Amino acid sequence: MRASRKSCPICESGSRTIDYKDERTLLRFVTERGKILPRRISGMCARHQRQAGTAIKRARFLAILPYIAGHES
């Protein structure tokens, strides 16, 4: 039996885009190890999953998010 589809949390909140400077939102879509959650677990639609991936990568580059969790330089 199949579970019902999750609805996209970004679409539900009414946001059109995901901002790379919003650390709190981005942390919802990253594991405790720092990996990006897959779409089947996060429940995001394809458009917002792509936006989240790009935003997380930009935030990592600007040192807003760590590449590896627990690693302090």
PDB file of N, CA, C and O in Angstrom:
ATOM      1  N   MET A   1       0.835  -1.184   0.000  1.00  0.00           N
ATOM      2  CA  MET A   1       0.000   0.000   0.000  1.00  0.00           C
ATOM      3  C   MET A   1       0.877   1.245   0.000  1.00  0.00           C
ATOM      4  O   MET A   1       1.963   1.264   0.580  1.00  0.00           O
ATOM      5  N   ARG A   2       0.391   2.257  -0.649  1.00  0.00           N
ATOM      6  CA  ARG A   2       1.134   3.501  -0.743  1.00  0.00           C
ATOM      7  C   ARG A   2       0.670   4.489   0.303  1.00  0.00           C
ATOM      8  O   ARG A   2      -0.516   4.572   0.622  1.00  0.00           O
ATOM      9  N   ALA A   3       1.616   5.230   0.829  1.00  0.00           N
ATOM     10  CA  ALA A   3       1.284   6.323   1.748  1.00  0.00           C
ATOM     11  C   ALA A   3       0.852   7.531   0.923  1.00  0.00           C
ATOM     12  O   ALA A   3       1.262   7.677  -0.228  1.00  0.00           O
ATOM     13  N   SER A   4       0.043   8.380   1.499  1.00  0.00           N
ATOM     14  CA  SER A   4      -0.399   9.562   0.773  1.00  0.00           C
ATOM     15  C   SER A   4       0.772  10.517   0.564  1.00  0.00           C
ATOM     16  O   SER A   4       1.705  10.561   1.366  1.00  0.00           O
ATOM     17  N   ARG A   5       0.707  11.275  -0.516  1.00  0.00           N
ATOM     18  CA  ARG A   5       1.778  12.211  -0.835  1.00  0.00           C
ATOM     19  C   ARG A   5       1.817  13.348   0.180  1.00  0.00           C
ATOM     20  O   ARG A   5       0.783  13.871   0.597  1.00  0.00           O
ATOM     21  N   LYS A   6       3.020  13.709   0.560  1.00  0.00           N
ATOM     22  CA  LYS A   6       3.183  14.877   1.417  1.00  0.00           C
ATOM     23  C   LYS A   6       3.004  16.128   0.568  1.00  0.00           C
ATOM     24  O   LYS A   6       3.323  16.124  -0.622  1.00  0.00           O
ATOM     25  N   SER A   7       2.507  17.171   1.159  1.00  0.00           N
ATOM     26  CA  SER A   7       2.420  18.425   0.434  1.00  0.00           C
ATOM     27  C   SER A   7       3.675  19.232   0.717  1.00  0.00           C
ATOM     28  O   SER A   7       4.285  19.110   1.779  1.00  0.00           O
ATOM     29  N   CYS A   8       4.040  20.038  -0.227  1.00  0.00           N
ATOM     30  CA  CYS A   8       5.281  20.814  -0.141  1.00  0.00           C
ATOM     31  C   CYS A   8       5.178  21.854   0.975  1.00  0.00           C
ATOM     32  O   CYS A   8       4.259  22.673   0.961  1.00  0.00           O
ATOM     33  N   PRO A   9       6.102  21.839   1.945  1.00  0.00           N
ATOM     34  CA  PRO A   9       6.034  22.814   3.045  1.00  0.00           C
ATOM     35  C   PRO A   9       6.264  24.253   2.585  1.00  0.00           C
ATOM     36  O   PRO A   9       5.774  25.187   3.220  1.00  0.00           O
ATOM     37  N   ILE A  10       6.996  24.441   1.502  1.00  0.00           N
ATOM     38  CA  ILE A  10       7.254  25.791   0.996  1.00  0.00           C
ATOM     39  C   ILE A  10       6.011  26.332   0.301  1.00  0.00           C
ATOM     40  O   ILE A  10       5.662  27.502   0.465  1.00  0.00           O
ATOM     41  N   CYS A  11       5.335  25.472  -0.482  1.00  0.00           N
ATOM     42  CA  CYS A  11       4.091  25.887  -1.145  1.00  0.00           C
ATOM     43  C   CYS A  11       3.012  26.207  -0.108  1.00  0.00           C
ATOM     44  O   CYS A  11       2.241  27.151  -0.279  1.00  0.00           O
ATOM     45  N   GLU A  12       2.963  25.420   0.960  1.00  0.00           N
ATOM     46  CA  GLU A  12       1.966  25.652   2.008  1.00  0.00           C
ATOM     47  C   GLU A  12       2.185  26.975   2.718  1.00  0.00           C
ATOM     48  O   GLU A  12       1.225  27.653   3.084  1.00  0.00           O
ATOM     49  N   SER A  13       3.461  27.351   2.917  1.00  0.00           N
ATOM     50  CA  SER A  13       3.748  28.595   3.636  1.00  0.00           C
ATOM     51  C   SER A  13       3.478  29.824   2.782  1.00  0.00           C
ATOM     52  O   SER A  13       3.403  30.935   3.308  1.00  0.00           O
ATOM     53  N   GLY A  14       3.331  29.643   1.474  1.00  0.00           N
ATOM     54  CA  GLY A  14       3.028  30.764   0.594  1.00  0.00           C
ATOM     55  C   GLY A  14       4.249  31.430   0.007  1.00  0.00           C
ATOM     56  O   GLY A  14       4.118  32.421  -0.711  1.00  0.00           O
ATOM     57  N   SER A  15       5.440  30.917   0.290  1.00  0.00           N
ATOM     58  CA  SER A  15       6.659  31.488  -0.268  1.00  0.00           C
ATOM     59  C   SER A  15       6.811  31.061  -1.717  1.00  0.00           C
ATOM     60  O   SER A  15       6.432  29.951  -2.092  1.00  0.00           O
ATOM     61  N   ARG A  16       7.362  31.937  -2.514  1.00  0.00           N
ATOM     62  CA  ARG A  16       7.626  31.596  -3.910  1.00  0.00           C
ATOM     63  C   ARG A  16       9.058  31.097  -4.083  1.00  0.00           C
ATOM     64  O   ARG A  16       9.330  30.266  -4.949  1.00  0.00           O
ATOM     65  N   THR A  17       9.965  31.604  -3.260  1.00  0.00           N
ATOM     66  CA  THR A  17      11.371  31.229  -3.389  1.00  0.00           C
ATOM     67  C   THR A  17      11.958  30.901  -2.021  1.00  0.00           C
ATOM     68  O   THR A  17      11.374  31.203  -0.981  1.00  0.00           O
ATOM     69  N   ILE A  18      13.128  30.275  -2.056  1.00  0.00           N
ATOM     70  CA  ILE A  18      13.874  29.968  -0.837  1.00  0.00           C
ATOM     71  C   ILE A  18      15.123  30.838  -0.840  1.00  0.00           C
ATOM     72  O   ILE A  18      15.892  30.831  -1.801  1.00  0.00           O
ATOM     73  N   ASP A  19      15.319  31.586   0.238  1.00  0.00           N
ATOM     74  CA  ASP A  19      16.435  32.516   0.340  1.00  0.00           C
ATOM     75  C   ASP A  19      17.626  31.835   1.000  1.00  0.00           C
ATOM     76  O   ASP A  19      17.475  31.172   2.026  1.00  0.00           O
ATOM     77  N   TYR A  20      18.804  31.995   0.416  1.00  0.00           N
ATOM     78  CA  TYR A  20      20.006  31.365   0.970  1.00  0.00           C
ATOM     79  C   TYR A  20      20.437  31.999   2.288  1.00  0.00           C
ATOM     80  O   TYR A  20      21.231  31.401   3.015  1.00  0.00           O
ATOM     81  N   LYS A  21      19.940  33.188   2.619  1.00  0.00           N
ATOM     82  CA  LYS A  21      20.313  33.863   3.861  1.00  0.00           C
ATOM     83  C   LYS A  21      19.432  33.447   5.042  1.00  0.00           C
ATOM     84  O   LYS A  21      19.723  33.800   6.185  1.00  0.00           O
ATOM     85  N   ASP A  22      18.363  32.701   4.773  1.00  0.00           N
ATOM     86  CA  ASP A  22      17.444  32.269   5.822  1.00  0.00           C
ATOM     87  C   ASP A  22      17.908  30.915   6.368  1.00  0.00           C
ATOM     88  O   ASP A  22      17.482  29.858   5.904  1.00  0.00           O
ATOM     89  N   GLU A  23      18.788  30.981   7.363  1.00  0.00           N
ATOM     90  CA  GLU A  23      19.420  29.774   7.903  1.00  0.00           C
ATOM     91  C   GLU A  23      18.407  28.839   8.557  1.00  0.00           C
ATOM     92  O   GLU A  23      18.518  27.619   8.432  1.00  0.00           O
ATOM     93  N   ARG A  24      17.440  29.392   9.240  1.00  0.00           N
ATOM     94  CA  ARG A  24      16.452  28.570   9.951  1.00  0.00           C
ATOM     95  C   ARG A  24      15.656  27.689   8.980  1.00  0.00           C
ATOM     96  O   ARG A  24      15.419  26.512   9.255  1.00  0.00           O
ATOM     97  N   THR A  25      15.253  28.255   7.863  1.00  0.00           N
ATOM     98  CA  THR A  25      14.502  27.479   6.871  1.00  0.00           C
ATOM     99  C   THR A  25      15.379  26.413   6.233  1.00  0.00           C
ATOM    100  O   THR A  25      14.940  25.279   6.039  1.00  0.00           O
ATOM    101  N   LEU A  26      16.603  26.766   5.910  1.00  0.00           N
ATOM    102  CA  LEU A  26      17.502  25.810   5.249  1.00  0.00           C
ATOM    103  C   LEU A  26      17.851  24.637   6.149  1.00  0.00           C
ATOM    104  O   LEU A  26      18.028  23.520   5.664  1.00  0.00           O
ATOM    105  N   LEU A  27      17.952  24.872   7.452  1.00  0.00           N
ATOM    106  CA  LEU A  27      18.299  23.787   8.364  1.00  0.00           C
ATOM    107  C   LEU A  27      17.218  22.715   8.435  1.00  0.00           C
ATOM    108  O   LEU A  27      17.504  21.586   8.833  1.00  0.00           O
ATOM    109  N   ARG A  28      15.984  23.042   8.058  1.00  0.00           N
ATOM    110  CA  ARG A  28      14.914  22.044   8.025  1.00  0.00           C
ATOM    111  C   ARG A  28      15.149  21.000   6.942  1.00  0.00           C
ATOM    112  O   ARG A  28      14.633  19.886   7.033  1.00  0.00           O
ATOM    113  N   PHE A  29      15.927  21.351   5.914  1.00  0.00           N
ATOM    114  CA  PHE A  29      16.125  20.481   4.767  1.00  0.00           C
ATOM    115  C   PHE A  29      17.530  19.906   4.699  1.00  0.00           C
ATOM    116  O   PHE A  29      17.981  19.463   3.643  1.00  0.00           O
ATOM    117  N   VAL A  30      18.225  19.918   5.845  1.00  0.00           N
ATOM    118  CA  VAL A  30      19.571  19.367   5.938  1.00  0.00           C
ATOM    119  C   VAL A  30      19.595  18.385   7.101  1.00  0.00           C
ATOM    120  O   VAL A  30      18.988  18.643   8.141  1.00  0.00           O
ATOM    121  N   THR A  31      20.293  17.256   6.938  1.00  0.00           N
ATOM    122  CA  THR A  31      20.392  16.283   8.021  1.00  0.00           C
ATOM    123  C   THR A  31      21.334  16.809   9.094  1.00  0.00           C
ATOM    124  O   THR A  31      21.993  17.832   8.907  1.00  0.00           O
ATOM    125  N   GLU A  32      21.393  16.106  10.215  1.00  0.00           N
ATOM    126  CA  GLU A  32      22.298  16.515  11.291  1.00  0.00           C
ATOM    127  C   GLU A  32      23.760  16.374  10.885  1.00  0.00           C
ATOM    128  O   GLU A  32      24.635  16.986  11.496  1.00  0.00           O
ATOM    129  N   ARG A  33      24.029  15.575   9.863  1.00  0.00           N
ATOM    130  CA  ARG A  33      25.388  15.432   9.333  1.00  0.00           C
ATOM    131  C   ARG A  33      25.734  16.501   8.301  1.00  0.00           C
ATOM    132  O   ARG A  33      26.895  16.645   7.917  1.00  0.00           O
ATOM    133  N   GLY A  34      24.721  17.255   7.850  1.00  0.00           N
ATOM    134  CA  GLY A  34      24.956  18.330   6.898  1.00  0.00           C
ATOM    135  C   GLY A  34      24.586  17.990   5.472  1.00  0.00           C
ATOM    136  O   GLY A  34      24.873  18.770   4.564  1.00  0.00           O
ATOM    137  N   LYS A  35      23.956  16.843   5.247  1.00  0.00           N
ATOM    138  CA  LYS A  35      23.578  16.440   3.893  1.00  0.00           C
ATOM    139  C   LYS A  35      22.199  17.002   3.548  1.00  0.00           C
ATOM    140  O   LYS A  35      21.357  17.190   4.426  1.00  0.00           O
ATOM    141  N   ILE A  36      21.980  17.264   2.271  1.00  0.00           N
ATOM    142  CA  ILE A  36      20.690  17.762   1.806  1.00  0.00           C
ATOM    143  C   ILE A  36      19.703  16.603   1.791  1.00  0.00           C
ATOM    144  O   ILE A  36      19.994  15.535   1.252  1.00  0.00           O
ATOM    145  N   LEU A  37      18.526  16.823   2.390  1.00  0.00           N
ATOM    146  CA  LEU A  37      17.502  15.776   2.426  1.00  0.00           C
ATOM    147  C   LEU A  37      16.948  15.529   1.027  1.00  0.00           C
ATOM    148  O   LEU A  37      16.749  16.481   0.271  1.00  0.00           O
ATOM    149  N   PRO A  38      16.696  14.269   0.666  1.00  0.00           N
ATOM    150  CA  PRO A  38      16.089  13.996  -0.629  1.00  0.00           C
ATOM    151  C   PRO A  38      14.624  14.410  -0.653  1.00  0.00           C
ATOM    152  O   PRO A  38      13.991  14.598   0.386  1.00  0.00           O
ATOM    153  N   ARG A  39      14.118  14.543  -1.837  1.00  0.00           N
ATOM    154  CA  ARG A  39      12.759  15.020  -2.035  1.00  0.00           C
ATOM    155  C   ARG A  39      11.721  14.089  -1.419  1.00  0.00           C
ATOM    156  O   ARG A  39      10.708  14.555  -0.897  1.00  0.00           O
ATOM    157  N   ARG A  40      11.956  12.801  -1.471  1.00  0.00           N
ATOM    158  CA  ARG A  40      10.974  11.856  -0.942  1.00  0.00           C
ATOM    159  C   ARG A  40      10.841  11.950   0.570  1.00  0.00           C
ATOM    160  O   ARG A  40       9.805  11.578   1.121  1.00  0.00           O
ATOM    161  N   ILE A  41      11.878  12.444   1.251  1.00  0.00           N
ATOM    162  CA  ILE A  41      11.822  12.607   2.704  1.00  0.00           C
ATOM    163  C   ILE A  41      11.358  14.015   3.085  1.00  0.00           C
ATOM    164  O   ILE A  41      10.543  14.179   3.992  1.00  0.00           O
ATOM    165  N   SER A  42      11.878  15.027   2.390  1.00  0.00           N
ATOM    166  CA  SER A  42      11.505  16.404   2.724  1.00  0.00           C
ATOM    167  C   SER A  42      10.078  16.725   2.304  1.00  0.00           C
ATOM    168  O   SER A  42       9.436  17.576   2.919  1.00  0.00           O
ATOM    169  N   GLY A  43       9.570  16.062   1.271  1.00  0.00           N
ATOM    170  CA  GLY A  43       8.207  16.294   0.820  1.00  0.00           C
ATOM    171  C   GLY A  43       8.047  17.516  -0.065  1.00  0.00           C
ATOM    172  O   GLY A  43       6.922  17.942  -0.325  1.00  0.00           O
ATOM    173  N   MET A  44       9.145  18.087  -0.530  1.00  0.00           N
ATOM    174  CA  MET A  44       9.063  19.277  -1.368  1.00  0.00           C
ATOM    175  C   MET A  44       8.732  18.920  -2.808  1.00  0.00           C
ATOM    176  O   MET A  44       8.990  17.807  -3.266  1.00  0.00           O
ATOM    177  N   CYS A  45       8.156  19.889  -3.511  1.00  0.00           N
ATOM    178  CA  CYS A  45       7.921  19.709  -4.945  1.00  0.00           C
ATOM    179  C   CYS A  45       9.265  19.873  -5.663  1.00  0.00           C
ATOM    180  O   CYS A  45      10.241  20.327  -5.067  1.00  0.00           O
ATOM    181  N   ALA A  46       9.306  19.505  -6.931  1.00  0.00           N
ATOM    182  CA  ALA A  46      10.564  19.502  -7.681  1.00  0.00           C
ATOM    183  C   ALA A  46      11.181  20.897  -7.767  1.00  0.00           C
ATOM    184  O   ALA A  46      12.394  21.051  -7.625  1.00  0.00           O
ATOM    185  N   ARG A  47      10.350  21.912  -8.000  1.00  0.00           N
ATOM    186  CA  ARG A  47      10.860  23.281  -8.122  1.00  0.00           C
ATOM    187  C   ARG A  47      11.529  23.738  -6.828  1.00  0.00           C
ATOM    188  O   ARG A  47      12.631  24.287  -6.854  1.00  0.00           O
ATOM    189  N   HIS A  48      10.863  23.511  -5.700  1.00  0.00           N
ATOM    190  CA  HIS A  48      11.421  23.962  -4.432  1.00  0.00           C
ATOM    191  C   HIS A  48      12.598  23.102  -3.986  1.00  0.00           C
ATOM    192  O   HIS A  48      13.475  23.595  -3.277  1.00  0.00           O
ATOM    193  N   GLN A  49      12.643  21.838  -4.378  1.00  0.00           N
ATOM    194  CA  GLN A  49      13.802  20.997  -4.063  1.00  0.00           C
ATOM    195  C   GLN A  49      15.041  21.530  -4.771  1.00  0.00           C
ATOM    196  O   GLN A  49      16.120  21.589  -4.180  1.00  0.00           O
ATOM    197  N   ARG A  50      14.890  21.917  -6.026  1.00  0.00           N
ATOM    198  CA  ARG A  50      16.020  22.496  -6.760  1.00  0.00           C
ATOM    199  C   ARG A  50      16.447  23.816  -6.140  1.00  0.00           C
ATOM    200  O   ARG A  50      17.642  24.074  -5.997  1.00  0.00           O
ATOM    201  N   GLN A  51      15.479  24.659  -5.769  1.00  0.00           N
ATOM    202  CA  GLN A  51      15.802  25.938  -5.135  1.00  0.00           C
ATOM    203  C   GLN A  51      16.498  25.720  -3.797  1.00  0.00           C
ATOM    204  O   GLN A  51      17.433  26.447  -3.460  1.00  0.00           O
ATOM    205  N   ALA A  52      16.055  24.732  -3.035  1.00  0.00           N
ATOM    206  CA  ALA A  52      16.658  24.455  -1.731  1.00  0.00           C
ATOM    207  C   ALA A  52      18.092  23.981  -1.904  1.00  0.00           C
ATOM    208  O   ALA A  52      18.976  24.408  -1.162  1.00  0.00           O
ATOM    209  N   GLY A  53      18.333  23.111  -2.867  1.00  0.00           N
ATOM    210  CA  GLY A  53      19.695  22.634  -3.115  1.00  0.00           C
ATOM    211  C   GLY A  53      20.636  23.764  -3.469  1.00  0.00           C
ATOM    212  O   GLY A  53      21.751  23.835  -2.952  1.00  0.00           O
ATOM    213  N   THR A  54      20.192  24.650  -4.351  1.00  0.00           N
ATOM    214  CA  THR A  54      21.009  25.801  -4.742  1.00  0.00           C
ATOM    215  C   THR A  54      21.241  26.739  -3.559  1.00  0.00           C
ATOM    216  O   THR A  54      22.354  27.224  -3.360  1.00  0.00           O
ATOM    217  N   ALA A  55      20.195  26.994  -2.775  1.00  0.00           N
ATOM    218  CA  ALA A  55      20.314  27.895  -1.626  1.00  0.00           C
ATOM    219  C   ALA A  55      21.244  27.314  -0.564  1.00  0.00           C
ATOM    220  O   ALA A  55      22.032  28.049   0.031  1.00  0.00           O
ATOM    221  N   ILE A  56      21.164  26.009  -0.318  1.00  0.00           N
ATOM    222  CA  ILE A  56      22.043  25.374   0.667  1.00  0.00           C
ATOM    223  C   ILE A  56      23.491  25.450   0.214  1.00  0.00           C
ATOM    224  O   ILE A  56      24.380  25.729   1.019  1.00  0.00           O
ATOM    225  N   LYS A  57      23.734  25.205  -1.061  1.00  0.00           N
ATOM    226  CA  LYS A  57      25.104  25.275  -1.585  1.00  0.00           C
ATOM    227  C   LYS A  57      25.660  26.694  -1.506  1.00  0.00           C
ATOM    228  O   LYS A  57      26.836  26.878  -1.192  1.00  0.00           O
ATOM    229  N   ARG A  58      24.835  27.693  -1.785  1.00  0.00           N
ATOM    230  CA  ARG A  58      25.277  29.089  -1.659  1.00  0.00           C
ATOM    231  C   ARG A  58      25.556  29.444  -0.208  1.00  0.00           C
ATOM    232  O   ARG A  58      26.535  30.127   0.092  1.00  0.00           O
ATOM    233  N   ALA A  59      24.692  28.978   0.698  1.00  0.00           N
ATOM    234  CA  ALA A  59      24.892  29.266   2.117  1.00  0.00           C
ATOM    235  C   ALA A  59      26.155  28.596   2.636  1.00  0.00           C
ATOM    236  O   ALA A  59      26.850  29.163   3.480  1.00  0.00           O
ATOM    237  N   ARG A  60      26.460  27.415   2.153  1.00  0.00           N
ATOM    238  CA  ARG A  60      27.707  26.738   2.548  1.00  0.00           C
ATOM    239  C   ARG A  60      28.918  27.530   2.071  1.00  0.00           C
ATOM    240  O   ARG A  60      29.882  27.714   2.815  1.00  0.00           O
ATOM    241  N   PHE A  61      28.861  27.997   0.823  1.00  0.00           N
ATOM    242  CA  PHE A  61      29.975  28.746   0.250  1.00  0.00           C
ATOM    243  C   PHE A  61      30.244  30.027   1.027  1.00  0.00           C
ATOM    244  O   PHE A  61      31.396  30.432   1.182  1.00  0.00           O
ATOM    245  N   LEU A  62      29.185  30.666   1.515  1.00  0.00           N
ATOM    246  CA  LEU A  62      29.320  31.908   2.273  1.00  0.00           C
ATOM    247  C   LEU A  62      29.478  31.691   3.769  1.00  0.00           C
ATOM    248  O   LEU A  62      29.456  32.648   4.543  1.00  0.00           O
ATOM    249  N   ALA A  63      29.639  30.429   4.184  1.00  0.00           N
ATOM    250  CA  ALA A  63      29.872  30.039   5.585  1.00  0.00           C
ATOM    251  C   ALA A  63      28.673  30.342   6.476  1.00  0.00           C
ATOM    252  O   ALA A  63      28.839  30.564   7.676  1.00  0.00           O
ATOM    253  N   ILE A  64      27.463  30.355   5.906  1.00  0.00           N
ATOM    254  CA  ILE A  64      26.253  30.485   6.713  1.00  0.00           C
ATOM    255  C   ILE A  64      25.894  29.120   7.279  1.00  0.00           C
ATOM    256  O   ILE A  64      25.462  29.006   8.426  1.00  0.00           O
ATOM    257  N   LEU A  65      26.078  28.076   6.457  1.00  0.00           N
ATOM    258  CA  LEU A  65      25.885  26.689   6.871  1.00  0.00           C
ATOM    259  C   LEU A  65      27.214  25.965   6.749  1.00  0.00           C
ATOM    260  O   LEU A  65      28.017  26.293   5.875  1.00  0.00           O
ATOM    261  N   PRO A  66      27.461  24.980   7.614  1.00  0.00           N
ATOM    262  CA  PRO A  66      28.709  24.212   7.482  1.00  0.00           C
ATOM    263  C   PRO A  66      28.580  23.159   6.389  1.00  0.00           C
ATOM    264  O   PRO A  66      27.487  22.662   6.119  1.00  0.00           O
ATOM    265  N   TYR A  67      29.713  22.821   5.759  1.00  0.00           N
ATOM    266  CA  TYR A  67      29.718  21.712   4.810  1.00  0.00           C
ATOM    267  C   TYR A  67      29.539  20.391   5.560  1.00  0.00           C
ATOM    268  O   TYR A  67      28.797  19.511   5.121  1.00  0.00           O
ATOM    269  N   ILE A  68      30.226  20.266   6.694  1.00  0.00           N
ATOM    270  CA  ILE A  68      30.151  19.070   7.524  1.00  0.00           C
ATOM    271  C   ILE A  68      29.739  19.511   8.923  1.00  0.00           C
ATOM    272  O   ILE A  68      30.372  20.379   9.523  1.00  0.00           O
ATOM    273  N   ALA A  69      28.682  18.909   9.430  1.00  0.00           N
ATOM    274  CA  ALA A  69      28.204  19.284  10.768  1.00  0.00           C
ATOM    275  C   ALA A  69      29.199  18.854  11.834  1.00  0.00           C
ATOM    276  O   ALA A  69      29.773  17.768  11.759  1.00  0.00           O
ATOM    277  N   GLY A  70      29.397  19.704  12.815  1.00  0.00           N
ATOM    278  CA  GLY A  70      30.291  19.397  13.919  1.00  0.00           C
ATOM    279  C   GLY A  70      31.745  19.692  13.622  1.00  0.00           C
ATOM    280  O   GLY A  70      32.603  19.494  14.482  1.00  0.00           O
ATOM    281  N   HIS A  71      32.039  20.164  12.414  1.00  0.00           N
ATOM    282  CA  HIS A  71      33.420  20.467  12.034  1.00  0.00           C
ATOM    283  C   HIS A  71      33.651  21.963  12.173  1.00  0.00           C
ATOM    284  O   HIS A  71      33.136  22.752  11.381  1.00  0.00           O
ATOM    285  N   GLU A  72      34.408  22.342  13.158  1.00  0.00           N
ATOM    286  CA  GLU A  72      34.747  23.761  13.368  1.00  0.00           C
ATOM    287  C   GLU A  72      36.197  23.961  12.988  1.00  0.00           C
ATOM    288  O   GLU A  72      37.065  23.185  13.388  1.00  0.00           O
ATOM    289  N   SER A  73      36.465  25.014  12.205  1.00  0.00           N
ATOM    290  CA  SER A  73      37.853  25.261  11.779  1.00  0.00           C
ATOM    291  C   SER A  73      38.537  26.306  12.603  1.00  0.00           C
ATOM    292  O   SER A  73      39.703  26.618  12.361  1.00  0.00           O
TER     293      SER A  73
END
